C-alpha cells in the first residue's frame, strides 16, 4: 500500500526544488495535509474537448493516490455537475477544481502570510488550500467564502475529515465577510475583472490582497496589492503565468454562435499572433476589456456582448493580416493601440505592469503609475 505521508513529502520536495516552496512553515503544511481527502473519489480529466469522469474504484489504489498527489489541477465540477454525478464525458466550463499544489503555495508565499495573521480566502473550492492555511495559522484565523452551495458542503466535509474547523461561509466572496474583519490578508482562488471594494474595506492598513486580474479574453495577471493609510492599494504584477476561473458574477455573459459580419475592412497593423503571448493577451484585454476572444481556424475574433460589436482577422494572402470591424466599438483598433504601446516599451513581461486601486477607480499602468494606463471595468 502506498504511504501517503511519503507522497506528500515527495510533493513538498518537488515544489521546493522548483523554487515554489521556500518557507519551512508552508512546507510543513504541504507535508501534513492529506490532499486525497479533498478530491473525494472522483475527478474530471480532459478528453478531447470534453471532460471525462475518473473514479477511484476504476483505478488501482496506489495509482489513484499517486495521481491525486501529483502537482496537477484536478477539475471536480463542470457547469455545476460534479465528477461523481457524471456518467459519461461532459462538455462545458470547469466551475470548481482542486488547484495544483504549486499554485496554492505560490499564492501563499506571494501573499506574505505570517504567523498570527487573519486571512480571508475567497473561494473555498475543495478545501485543500483552506486546510493548508489552518495548519499554519490555526482554525480561528482562517475565514473562507464559497459561492456554490454544493461545493461548500463538500469542502466542509473534507475539512472535518482532516480535523480542521475554519470559519466557513456560503455566499458571494466578492462581498467579502464583514464579521471577520479586519483582515491582514485577502487571498482569492478565483480571478476577478476588478478588485471588489469590499475587500479594501475589510482589510487593515498595510494589509494585502493577492489575486489574479483576468477578463473575458482570459488574459490573466497575478498581483499582490498592499493597502496604504489613505485607503489606496498598490502593487506590481508577478511574472507567473497563473490563471484561475473567473468569479461567477464576473463570468462572460452568454454569447450566441459567432457569425462574421463583413463590416469595414483594413490591413491590420499588428498580427493576431501577439495574442498567443501570455503578456500580449493580457495587454490586448486591457485595450478592449468588454470583448470576448474567439479563436478561429485562421486568426481571431473579438465580440462585445453588450453592443454587438465585433472584429475578426484573416490572412491577406501576402503574409500579413486584414481585419474586419463592425458595430459602434472598433475593437481591433483598441487592441492594436494597447499592443503598440506595449511594444514601444520593449514588450516587457508582466513585472513591468502595476496596479492602483481605490474605491472608485482601478488602473493598470506600465512602467510607473504616471506611465501608460488602462482603466479596468467597474
N, C-alpha and C positions, 0 to 999 in steps of 0.2 A: 504494500500500500504506500502511495506517495506521502511523504512527510510534508504537510502544508507549511509548517514553520520553516522548513528548508527552502521551499519555493518562495516564500516571502523574503527570506534572506537573500536568495539569488536575485530576486527582482530589485531589492534595495541596492545590492552590489552593482547590478547593471546600470541603474539610474545614477548612482554615484560615479561610476566610471565614465558616463556620458556627460558629467558635469551638471546633471539635472537634480541632484540631491546632495547639497553641501552641508546642510545644518544637521548635526547629530540628533537633535530632538525630532526632526521630521523623519530621519532615517529610522529611529526607534519606533515611530508611529507606523511607518510602512511595514516594518518587520512584525508589528504586533497585530495589525488589523487584518482579519481574515477576509480577503476580497470575495471568496466563494460564497459567503453569507449574503452578499449584496447583489449578486447576479441571479439569485434564485436557481431554478432548474431549467431555464430556457432563455436563449438569446436569439437575435437575428444576425445573419451574416449575409453579405452581398451575394446575389445570384443573378448575374446579368444586370438588368435594370430594376429588378425586384429584390425583395428581402425574404430570405429563406429561414424559417424557424429551425433551430437546432436544440434538441432536448438532451438533458443529461443522460437519460436512460438509453439514448441511442448510441452513446459512446462508452468506451472503457473508462472506468472511474479515474484512472491515472491520466488518461488523455484529456478528460474534462477539466481536471484540476490544473493541469499544465496550461490548458487553453485559457482559463479564466485568470491565471496568474501572469499571463503574458502582458507586455506593455502595449495593449490594444484597446481601442474603444469598442465595446460591445453594445449594439443597439438593443434596447429592451422593449421599445414601443414604436409603432409606425402608425401615424394618423389615429392615435388613440387605441390601437389594437396591440395588446401585449403579446409577447413571443409565445407564452404558454397557450394563449387563446387561438393562435393561428394554426390552421391545419394544412396549409399549403403556402407557397411563396406569395407575398402580398406586394402591391405597388403603393407608393406614397412617400411622404417625407417622414424621416425619423422625428419623433416627438419626445423621446426620452432615451437616455443611454447611460451606461457605466463608462465614464470618461477614462481614457488611458491614464494610468498612474503617473507617468512622467509629466503630463499636463497638470494633474492635480498638484504635484509637488512644485512644479514651476510657478503656478499661480500663488501657492502659499509662500514660497520664498520671495517672489516679486512683491507680494503684499506686505512683507516685512513684519509678519505676525510675531509678537513677542509673548513670553510668559506673562500672564496677568491681563492680557488684552481681552476685551469683549468683542466678539465677532458676529456680524450679521451675514449669513450666507444666503444668497438669492438663488434658489433652485436646489432643492434637496436631492432630486434625482433618485438614484438607488440608495443614497445614504452613505456611500463609501467615504467621500470627502468629508462629510459631517463627522463620521467616526474618527477619521484622522485628526480633525480639529479637536474633538473631545479628548483624544489620547494626550494631546499636547497641553490643552488649556483647562480641561475639566468640563464636565457637562454643563455646569451653571453658567459658563462663559460663552456658550455657543447657542445662537439663535439661527434657525433655518426655516425659510419660507418656500413652500412648493405650491405651484398653481394648480396642478392636476390632482384631483382627489384620489384617484386610483393609485397613482404613483406615490402620493404622500402616504397612503395607508400601507403600501408595500414597504416603503422606506422605514416607517415606524416599526414594522415587524422586524425588518432586518436589523435595525439599531438595537431593539430589545434583545434579539438573539446574540448580538455582540456585546451586550452588557452596557450599552450607552443610553443615557437619558437626557439628551439636549432639549432645549425649548423648540418644539416643532409647531409650525403654523401652516395652515392651509389657506391660501389666498393669493392675491396679486403681489408678487415680490416687487413690482415697480412702485408700490406704495410703502415698501419697507415694513418695519414693525415698530411702531412708536413705543410700545410697552417696554421694550428692552433698551431703548436709547438712554444715554448717548453711547455710540459705539466707537471703538478705536479703529475698527476696520470693517469695510463692506467688501465682500468678495462675491462676484456674480459668476455663476457657472452657466449662464446663458448670455447671449450677445444682445446689445441694445443699439438702437439707431441714435439715441441721445440719452444722456445720463438723467434719470428721473430726479427732479428737485427734492423729493422726499429723502433720497439718500444723503443729500447735502444737509438737510435739516436735522437728520438723526445722527450726524457724525460730530464728534467732538472737534474742537480746534486742533489742528495738527494731525487729525486722523486721515486715513487713506481709503480710497476706493480703487479696487482692482477689477477691471472689466475688459471686455472686448467691444470695440465700436465696430458695428457692421451695418449692413443695409440691404436693399433689395437686389443689388448686383452680387451680393455675398462676398464682397471685399471685406477684409477684416483687419483690425489692428489692436494689439494688446497694450494696455496702458495702466499705469498706477498714477492716480491723481491725489494730491495732498491738499487739504483744506487749510487756508490761512485764516488769520484773525478777522479779516474783512468778509469772510464768507465766500471767498473765491477759491476754486480748486484749479491747480495747475499740475502739469506733468508732461513727460515725453513718452512717446511710444517705444516699446521694446522691438527688437529685431525679429522675435519669434514668429514664424508663420502659423499662428494659432487661430482656429475658428471654433465657434460654438453655435448651436442652434439659436436663432433669434428668439427672444422672449415672445410668447404667443401674442400679446397685444401689439407687438411691433412687427409681426409677420407680414409678408407680402399679401395684398388683397387678392381674392380670386381673379383670375385673368382668363378670358376666352382664348381659344386657339389662335395663334398668331397668323394673320394673313397680311402679306406685304402690300402696302399702298405705294404706288409709284412716286407720288409727291414731287418735290423739286429735287433735281439731281445735280451733283457737282463732283469733282475729283476730291477724294479725301486727302487731307494734308498729312495725316498720320495713319499708320497701319493698325487695324484692329488686333493684330498680333500682340500689341502692347498690353492688351487686357489679359494675356496669358501670364504676364509677370505679376507676382504677388503684390508688389507695391503699385505697379501700374494699374491694376484693377482697383485698388484702394483709392488711388487718385482719381480715376475715372468716376468712381462712385461719389467722391466729393464734388465733382463737377456737375453731376446730374443725379442728385440724391433721391429724386422721386421715380427714377427709372428702374425697371426690371431688365435684367440681361437674359437674352435668349441666344443660345449658340446654334448657328445654322451649319449646314454641311460645308459651306464656304462663307466665312465671315461671321458677323454677329448682328443681332437686332436689339434695339432698346425700345421699351414700351412703357409709356406713362399711363397708369390705370385711371388717374383722375381726369385727364384731359383727352385721352385717346391719341396723344402724340406718339409718333414712332420714328425711328431711324434704323436703316439697315444697310449693310455694306455688301459689296460683291466685287470680285476681281474685275479690273478694267481691260484685261486681255494683253496688257503691256507691262505686266509686273507690278502694277500699282493697284489702287482701290478706288472705287467710286462709292458715294453714299447717297441714299435717297432719304429725304426727310419730309414728314407730313404732320400737320397739326400745329397748334399755337406755340409749342415749345420746340426749339431747334436743339434737340438732344445731342446730336453728334457735335454741333458747334460747342456746346457746353463741355463735352468730354474732351474735345481737342484743345480747348483753351486751358483746361486744367492740366492735361498731359504736357502741353507745350511749356507751361510754367515749370513743371517738374523737370523736364528735360533741360531747360535753360539753367536749372540749378545743378545739373550734372547727374540727374536720375538717381538720387541717393536712396538708400533703403529707409525703412520707416523710423529709424532712430533720429532722422533729421526732422521729423514731424513732432509737434507737440499740440497740446490742447489746453484751452482756458474755458472754465465752466462757471457760470453764475446762475442764479435762479431764472434769469430772463434771457440769457444768451449763451450759446455754446459754439466755440470757434476752434477749428483745426488750423494750425499755422505751419508754415515751412521755414525752417531755419531759426526764427525767433518770433516772439509774439507780434512784433511790428512788421514781420515779413508778409509774403503772400498768405492769404487766409480764405477759408471757406466756412460758411455758417452751416451748422447741422440743422435738419428739420426739427421743428418744435411741435 
